[in-house]
Amino acid sequence: MLTSTKELLETAQKHSYAIGAFNLYNLEGVKAVVNAAEAENSPAIIQILPDVLNYGGSSLIALFLEAANSAKVPMSVHLDHCGDRTIIETALEAGVTSVLADGSMLPFEENLAFTTEMTVLAHESGSTVEAEVGRISGTEDGMTVAEKEAKMTDPYQAKQFVAESGVDFLAVTIGNVHGQYYREPQLDFQRLSKIRQQLEIPLVLHGASGLPARMIQQSIELGVCKFNVNTEVRQKYLQFWREFGRTESQSDLLDCQKAATEAMQEVIAEKMRLFGSGGKA
C-alpha cells in the first residue's frame, strides 16, 4: 500500500530499525523489491534518480506508484538526489511521496534557501522532504564527487538547517560513500552521535551497499532509519545478464526477466533482514 515516507521513517525511528530505500530502473527491479518486501513482511521505499526519471518519464513513475500501492506491505516512492526545481515539480505532480531536495553541492546558505523553497513546494503537495547537509563522495550512475569535494556533516549546522528549512528527514555524511567502498569503511560514529543529539527527525545514510553489519547496527542505534541501496542490487542485475550471455544461446526472454528479478530479490531481502525491517510491516 502506498504510504507516506515520513510515516514509514517515524515508525522505524520509534521502534529502532531502518528501512531500505532501493534505487530502481525497470519492472524487474520493482518486482524484486515488492516480492522481497512481501516475503519478509517488511516496509520498503522505491527510489528513482532524476536521470532515470528523464529516461522513463511519467510512465515509469506511474509504474512505481502502482507497484507500491498494490503491494501488501507499506511502501513509498521517493525522488532521490535532485537539485532541479523543474524535475522536483514533475515528480510531485506525478504523486511521489517524498523528494531529496539536494542542494549539497551549494554553499550552506544557498543549500538552505533552495531546500526551504522545495520544502514549501512539497508540503503544499502533501509530500515530504529529505535534505543533505555535508556532501558524500563517490561515483554512482554518472554522479561523481571527489573525496576532496566531500564534506562531513556539521552537527550544529545540521540543527540550524533543519530548524530553518522545515525538512522532514536529513541525510548525513559521516564517511559513507556512493558506489563501492574500495577500502574498509570508516564511519565517524562520534559525529553521528552529536548529530543525533541535535536533531529529533529521522536520519538517512546514503551508500549502504557494502557496509558491514556492525556498522549498520551502530548507525541504527544512533538514529539512522533509512539506508539507500543501489550498487549491490544493480551489480547483481548486470552480473546475471553477463553470465547468462556467456552460457545460453537461446531462451525465452520472460524466463530471463524472472530469473534476473529473483537474483535481485535475494540481495534486497538480505538487506531488509540486515536493517531489521523484516516482520515490521
C-alpha positions, 0 to 999 in steps of 0.5 A: 500500500502506498504510504507516506515516507515520513510515516514509514521513517517515524515508525522505524525511528520509534521502534529502532530499525531502518528501512531500505530505500532501493534505487530502481530502473525497470519492472524487474527491479520493482518486482524484486523489491515488492516480492522481497518486501512481501516475503519478509513482511517488511516496509520498503521505499522505491527510489528513482534518480532524476536521470532515470526519471528523464529516461522513463518519464511519467510512465515509469513513475506511474509504474512505481506508484502502482507497484507500491500501492498494490503491494501488501506491505507499506511502501513509498516512492521517493525522488532521490538526489535532485537539485532541479526545481523543474524535475522536483515539480514533475515528480510531485505532480506525478504523486511521489511521496517524498523528494531529496531536495539536494542542494549539497553541492551549494554553499550552506546558505544557498543549500538552505534557501533552495531546500526551504523553497522545495520544502514549501513546494512539497508540503503544499503537495502533501509530500515530504522532504529529505535534505543533505547537509555535508556532501558524500563522495563517490561515483554512482550512475554518472554522479561523481564527487571527489573525496576532496569535494566531500564534506562531513556533516556539521552537527550544529549546522545540521540543527540550524538547517533543519530548524530553518528549512522545515525538512522532514528527514536529513541525510548525513555524511559521516564517511559513507560513500556512493558506489563501492567502498574500495577500502574498509569503511570508516564511519565517524560514529562520534559525529553521528552521535552529536548529530543525533543529539541535535536533531529529533527527525529521522536520519538517512545514510546514503551508500549502504551497499557494502557496509558491514553489519556492525556498522549498520547496527551502530548507525541504527542505534544512533538514529539512522532509519533509512539506508539507500541501496543501489550498487549491490542490487544493480551489480547483481542485475548486470552480473546475471545478464553477463553470465547468462550471455556467456552460457545460453544461446537461446531462451525465452526472454520472460524466463530471463526477466524472472530469473534476473528479478529473483537474483535481485530479490535475494540481495534486497531481502538480505538487506531488509533482514540486515536493517531489521525491517523484516516482520515490521510491516 
